Amino acid sequence: MIPFSSVDGLGNRFAIFLQNCMFNCWYCHNPETINNCNNCGICIDYCKTGAISLVEGKVVYDIFKCINCDECIKSCPHNASPKIQVLTPDEVMKEVLKVKPFIRGITVSGGECTLQEDFLIELFTLAQAQGLTCFIDTNGGVPLWDKPELMEVTDKFMLDVKAFDDSEHRKLTGASSENVIKNLMFLANDKKLYEVRTVCSEIGFDNEHTVREVSKILSSIDSSVQYKLITYRPFGVREEFKYKLQVPSESYMQRLSQIVKENGLKNILIV
Amino acid sequence: MGALEIIKDHTLTFEQKVINLAKEAENSLNVLNYSGEAIRLKEKGIICDLFEGAAPYRPRYILPDYEKFMKQGSEFLRLTPPTDIWEAVNNLLILYKHVPSITTFPVWIGNLDTLLEPFINNEDEARHAIKFLLKHVDRTLTDSFVHANIGPLETKAGRIILEVERELQDAIPNITLKYDPNITPDEFVIEAIKTALTVAKPSFANHQMFVSDLGSEDYGIASCYNGLHVGGGGSTLIRLVLAKLAGEASSVEDFKKNILPNAVQVMAEFMDERIRFLYEESGFFESNFLVKEGLIDRNRFTGMFGMVGLAECVNTLLHASEQKERFGYSETANQLGVEILEIIQDELAKRNNPFNVVSGGKHTMHAQVGIDTDSGISPGCRIPIGEEPALLPHIQQTALYHKYFPSGIGDIMPFDKTASNNPAYVLDIIKGAFQTGMRYFSTYSDDCDVIRITGYLVKKSDMEKLTRGENVLNDAVVLGLGAAQKSKILERKVRNV
């Protein structure tokens, strides 16, 4: 949980990161959110402060002993983390309310948070009762058109379109782009799309194609949606993927931005 | 510095020499009767008169009633009320040159937006006129304590001022947006935030809090961040250097029971003597045209009781060395800070000064921002630079102290330049800070040339010039450079977003 976030939607937002993701992206910078801990205990030996132990076959984490060196995460062979907290929607809300005067809403991210639909519905219902807006940060892999209850309580979505082309998307994430593109159209039509994001690397993928196709679709439905072009950075990326991609130049990012602009979108952000 | 040294100084402009020579002459007088204890504390650097001079011949801060001036013109200046935006700008620029203050420059140039709004017919022409005014102010009122206000209502003039400031990139004037979430639209504040992240101004004043504490909407934010009555101002500002006073105490109890109450009384008497001279002997209120024409009123000034170095005072008293025990982190330290302010407030409440009419006979508390020669003394109640906690606990801590200082306190939270991608983020933080009790919030971004030193603005590029021994127009650059060298201003914690 991050009490103040400026990069997870409009204004200052309380950001909550949920565990589990069905994609496995090359450039994932928090791969420890992909799977749940399987209590193998390998990380225990890597912890310098004795913050992790095995109690009755389960990995237990002591937040007060932890110095956040993240050696446990680096040592985990399963793309998981011993540091996760298991909380109910009420418990999360209790933390949110501590900073309520400073935020306009909450954003749930991940992992892929829409995999925990019931939790989201409960949390968002509580948050909306407090006058807070509720945003979801999603990879678009879950068919949102099949989730009317979740749609009802969610104010806006931020959608990653990692690659437009299906085979490219499969190569990059291990999953098809079909649902992502359907979600792109569904959310834009429903006026629930705050932002679309594409991580851009100069080699490895045809970003120009992705950015062009996405902006064409968006401008035909809702040209006010913000398109955030994210510069690939190797920070936090797993060693085996780090060098498959390359940090793009500023001029490359500007070229992508120009493509978005030419296709009719007004709000473009390069970060 | 002696007169001859002033004359021969290569880094001073002609105007800066004239001002310094005038001060030299004033300080050759010995007309004030201070008590022996006051002189002792002054010599120890515990009471500091901020170079206010040995014979006060004008109030320190003057906030003329510019609205009245716009309606009536001025007989003394031979000006009739303006009929269009050019006359309005010209009349203001003329009056500004005749408003006295401690710096010799006007420390308050009015609520510029409401003063100019009635004259805006054509926006392009208004933009031209406003740019003309602001540039003229920067190049002729060459002092960073010249302060303009805008808000709380959104106006065309206010919007133009914000846009033009982004373009001009000037340190002068300092600007404050009076912000009330109930009447200032979010979009207007967002414009102000965009400007602040570009040129370190405006700052944001908690309008509801000022109106409630000063009992009127007729107030201005002058000089650094001083909340004072329009048509009046501050007669004197003296500061108690708590960082040094702590060294006089044998224990926390001794400080609270004896040392602090005594120092407050001695310093208040010291202020009374200065105010007495100003009102009874200097002749200012009998002779100045601003008084005669009703643009200021002798009954609308207050004595400002300043303090600095609360953080160091608390840390010294508690012998706090580890971060978790220190001011800004430990509950005990933060609460001792509150107790110290309560004691000052209580001691001041025991006194009466007949000239402080507008503040009920009392001196008004002021969290002074420091001077260029301060070393190891943090401004007002601020947490020392280099020890700043995370944004949220920082705001919550600082908000504990803001209610004690109607005549000014503020904190500065610079943001990483990416905050300009989401100015609404900064808006939400300001809203939260005001709800939490903060009175005044300043920000800038780490890539600005114009930066906030303590309460005033200076261009980094000007400080570099002065370091090379060149003349600079703005006389506050030397103060900024001193503070940057001694108080680590350039190392202030930037909030990554």
HADDOCK unambig.tbl for C-alpha pairs under 7 A between the chains (distance, minus, plus):
assign (segid A and resid 5 and name CA) (segid B and resid 497 and name CA) 6.75 0.50 0.50
assign (segid A and resid 6 and name CA) (segid B and resid 422 and name CA) 6.58 0.50 0.50
assign (segid A and resid 6 and name CA) (segid B and resid 425 and name CA) 5.64 0.50 0.50
assign (segid A and resid 6 and name CA) (segid B and resid 497 and name CA) 5.64 0.50 0.50
assign (segid A and resid 10 and name CA) (segid B and resid 422 and name CA) 6.87 0.50 0.50
assign (segid A and resid 10 and name CA) (segid B and resid 424 and name CA) 6.60 0.50 0.50
assign (segid A and resid 11 and name CA) (segid B and resid 422 and name CA) 6.34 0.50 0.50
assign (segid A and resid 11 and name CA) (segid B and resid 424 and name CA) 4.21 0.50 0.50
assign (segid A and resid 11 and name CA) (segid B and resid 425 and name CA) 3.72 0.50 0.50
assign (segid A and resid 11 and name CA) (segid B and resid 428 and name CA) 6.28 0.50 0.50
assign (segid A and resid 12 and name CA) (segid B and resid 424 and name CA) 6.94 0.50 0.50
assign (segid A and resid 12 and name CA) (segid B and resid 425 and name CA) 4.18 0.50 0.50
assign (segid A and resid 12 and name CA) (segid B and resid 428 and name CA) 5.78 0.50 0.50
assign (segid A and resid 101 and name CA) (segid B and resid 432 and name CA) 4.44 0.50 0.50
assign (segid A and resid 101 and name CA) (segid B and resid 435 and name CA) 6.67 0.50 0.50
assign (segid A and resid 102 and name CA) (segid B and resid 428 and name CA) 5.36 0.50 0.50
assign (segid A and resid 102 and name CA) (segid B and resid 429 and name CA) 5.04 0.50 0.50
assign (segid A and resid 102 and name CA) (segid B and resid 431 and name CA) 6.46 0.50 0.50
assign (segid A and resid 102 and name CA) (segid B and resid 432 and name CA) 4.02 0.50 0.50
assign (segid A and resid 103 and name CA) (segid B and resid 428 and name CA) 5.78 0.50 0.50
assign (segid A and resid 104 and name CA) (segid B and resid 428 and name CA) 6.85 0.50 0.50
